[in-house]
Structure formats: C-alpha cells, structure tokens
C-alpha cells in the first residue's frame, strides 16, 4: 500500500510538472520578438509615403513653383520638423521630361541635397527605406519625389 | 498490473493537455505574427498615389484641351495634344513604381454626362419679361475619346472622362480599376438688359465636379457681345455656384458669349442669341 501511495505522489508530481512545463513553453511562444524589428521597415516606408502625400501639394509644389532662392532649405526645415529626430531623411525631386512617345528623362530639380544624414554616416545605417510619390503640379509638370528615411545605429 | 496501469491515467491526461496547450500556442503564434511580418503595403501606396494624382492630370489635360480648342478651333488636334500629357503621366508612373512591376493603362471609354433636358432662360428687356425655352440634347463623351465640349448653348460644358486599369504584379494585385470625370459647366439663367443705361446683367450658375465652383473672380470671366469683347463692372457671387456679372455695352446685344476660365484653367463658353 505504501509503495502504491508513493507511486501516486510521483505520478501527481510528474503530471504537475508536465502541465506547468507546457504552460511555460506556451507563454514563451506568445512573446512577440521585439515588434519594431518585425515592423520597422514597413513603418519607415509607410511614414515616408504618408509624409509625401501630405507635403506634396502645400510644401513641395509651392516651393518648386515659387523658386525662392533657398527653396531647398524650406523643404529641409519642413521635413526636419515633421520627421522624428531619431530618423534621418534624404529627399530627391525629379522632373519627368518626355523625350519620345515611350522615353522619358529624369531631371533632378533640387540644386543641393536635401538631407540631414551626417557625412560618413552610411557605415552605421541599420535600416533605410524609400517611398516614391508621383505628383502633377498645377502647370502640368510631372514630378517624381523620392523620400528615404534612415534609422541609424546611434553614435 | 491492473493497479499500475490505472495510475498512469493522470500522466496520459497531462501529456494530452500539454500537447493541446503547446499546439494552441503555436497556432496563435503563427496566425498573429507571421502574416503581418510578410505583409507589403507597396500596392496600397500605388493605388493611393494613382487616386490622388490622376484626377489632377485629367483636369490639367482638360484645361490644355480647352485652351488649345479656343485658340485653334480644332477638337481633334486639341484632343491629341491633351492626350500627350496623360501619356507622360502614365510613363512617369510606370517609371516611379518600376520596382513594383506595375502595369498601368488609361482607357477612353466614353460616358454620358447628362441626359437631355430643357429649362427656361428668362430675358428681361427694359422691364418686359420674355421666357426662352432652352432644349439641351444629351451630352456624352464618345467611346475612344477622353474629352468633349458643348459651347453653343446657354447651357455649356467642357468635360473629360477616363478609366484607369492597374496591376501591381509584385504584390499579386491585379485588375484594380477606377474611372474619373472632370467637368466645368455654365448655365445662363437670366439676362437683364437696360437699353437706357446700356447695361446688361447676366445671371449664371457655374458647376464643377469638385468644390471649385465658388472660386471664380473677375480675372476668370470675359464677355463678348456681338463679336466684340467688352469689359464688365462687377461680378457678384450669391453662393452655390450662382453668379451675376454686370457690364456696359456699346451696341445692342444680339449675340452674347460668356467665357469662363475656372481656377483649374478649364475654359467653358456659353452663347446666347437673343431674338
């Protein structure tokens, strides 16, 4: 009887260990591996595209149309305000010029780079994503705007 | 032996229960995490960009068409030149989203914009009221054309219609399509002529497919009376696209043409012949 009682206790302990062990494994499986690692690439791309959608008419078209002396700087300051400080940006504006019925030429419109990426920073880039936005201005010119957002490794 | 096998029952239940718990956790893990991590939003960007920008290029092309038409009077060459703008836009778009393996096409499918109708144009000459019934035939853009106009009536319109088809092969999105209409119309509703003061007042309703009907100003309007352009004194806006324009004429008005260039550059010409 004693031996049977001991077996029962051992069986109960094994049962408890099995159930608790499986629950621990389940809980560990439920942990999402750092969500920003999974989503940050798409997040950067979506952020870049949303910014382009919002600024294409009120800022970029306005600045290109008016052609103030420092219009590139105005776009720079606008982006510097809109984009979080831990993300670097680089924007390039191309005008699509028709050459032939099926051939177009891309001409860079901005005279100076519009970016806040520090010099010699490219080695430390962890992640960079670009979004493209095609914008037609009121005078019928077609622009292709490329905004690259960069998440760096600090330093 | 019998007692031993009965004792293994809790362990068997525990193993089964553990299996169920781990299996459920695995299923939850896969369904909640994996599909999101491979989801691409590029095709959404393409569609948002097309939807926002195509209407702009269609408006600009219509403005180009009407400007060319008023200068040359040739609808065929005006249509051809306006189509070039649409084609440049299409190439720019294909170029911009080349990484998405984009296939974009613009089709001139034609559309009936307005069914035939009639309305009364009120003409007041020195206090006497005359009603003129205006019959407007149905207005359509023919299949194979993007643009059309009707400028010979008191009700006049400039219009464009295009259908767009889009495949984003990279993300497996095929067959997205949408169609867009752009138009500007004028409806001359009342004309008051005072032959003692040589003053004419033209009341009209201006209509567009968007909210730009309220944005006319003095620079947008010109009046031609008996083939002679005249300057006007005032433009009054009454709301909901209703305007009146007051002008002084030199020769008694027989043929009146009201030319409106809206803030988008689309021109529309309305003509009234007084009996």
Contacts between the chains, C-beta under 8 A, distances in Angstrom:
chain1	res1	chain2	res2	distance
A	4	B	3	6.4
A	4	B	7	7.6
A	7	B	4	7.7
A	7	B	7	5.6
A	8	B	7	6.3
A	11	B	7	5.5
A	11	B	8	7.2
A	11	B	10	5.5
A	11	B	11	5.8
A	12	B	10	6.7
A	14	B	11	5.6
A	14	B	14	7.2
A	15	B	10	4.6
A	15	B	11	5.8
A	15	B	13	7.4
A	15	B	14	4.0
A	16	B	14	7.9
A	18	B	11	7.3
A	18	B	14	4.1
A	18	B	15	6.1
A	18	B	17	7.7
A	18	B	18	5.0
A	19	B	14	5.4
A	19	B	17	5.9
A	19	B	18	6.3
A	19	B	21	7.8
A	21	B	18	6.9
A	22	B	17	7.1
A	22	B	18	3.3
A	22	B	19	7.6
A	22	B	21	4.6
A	22	B	22	5.3
A	23	B	21	6.0
A	25	B	21	7.9
A	25	B	22	5.6
A	25	B	25	7.1
A	26	B	21	5.0
A	26	B	22	5.8
A	26	B	24	7.2
A	26	B	25	3.5
A	27	B	25	7.8
A	29	B	22	7.6
A	29	B	25	4.3
A	29	B	26	6.3
A	29	B	28	7.8
A	29	B	29	4.9
A	30	B	25	6.1
A	30	B	28	6.7
A	30	B	29	6.6
A	32	B	32	7.6
A	32	B	33	5.9
A	38	B	33	7.3
A	38	B	36	7.2
A	38	B	37	4.8
A	39	B	36	7.3
A	39	B	37	7.6
A	42	B	39	7.2
A	42	B	40	7.4
A	42	B	41	6.1
A	45	B	41	6.9
A	45	B	42	7.8
A	45	B	45	7.9
A	46	B	41	5.9
A	49	B	45	4.9
A	49	B	48	7.7
A	53	B	48	6.8
A	53	B	49	7.9
A	53	B	52	6.9
A	96	B	88	6.7
A	96	B	91	7.1
A	96	B	92	3.9
A	96	B	95	6.7
A	98	B	84	7.2
A	98	B	87	7.8
A	98	B	88	4.5
A	98	B	91	7.2
A	101	B	87	7.1
A	102	B	91	7.0
A	104	B	88	7.0
A	104	B	91	4.9
A	104	B	92	6.5
A	104	B	95	6.3
A	106	B	95	7.4
A	131	B	45	6.6
A	132	B	45	7.9
A	132	B	96	4.7
A	132	B	97	6.5
A	133	B	49	5.9
A	133	B	96	7.8
A	134	B	49	5.7
A	134	B	53	5.8
A	134	B	89	7.7
A	134	B	92	5.6
A	134	B	93	5.2
A	134	B	96	4.6
A	134	B	97	7.9
A	135	B	53	6.3
A	136	B	53	5.4
A	136	B	56	4.5
A	136	B	57	4.6
A	136	B	60	6.4
A	136	B	89	6.3
A	138	B	60	7.4
A	138	B	264	7.9
A	138	B	265	7.9
A	139	B	60	7.9
A	140	B	57	7.7
A	140	B	60	4.4
A	140	B	61	8.0
A	140	B	64	6.8
A	140	B	85	5.9
A	142	B	57	7.4
A	142	B	88	5.9
A	142	B	89	5.5
A	142	B	92	4.3
A	144	B	92	6.2
A	144	B	95	6.9
A	144	B	96	4.8
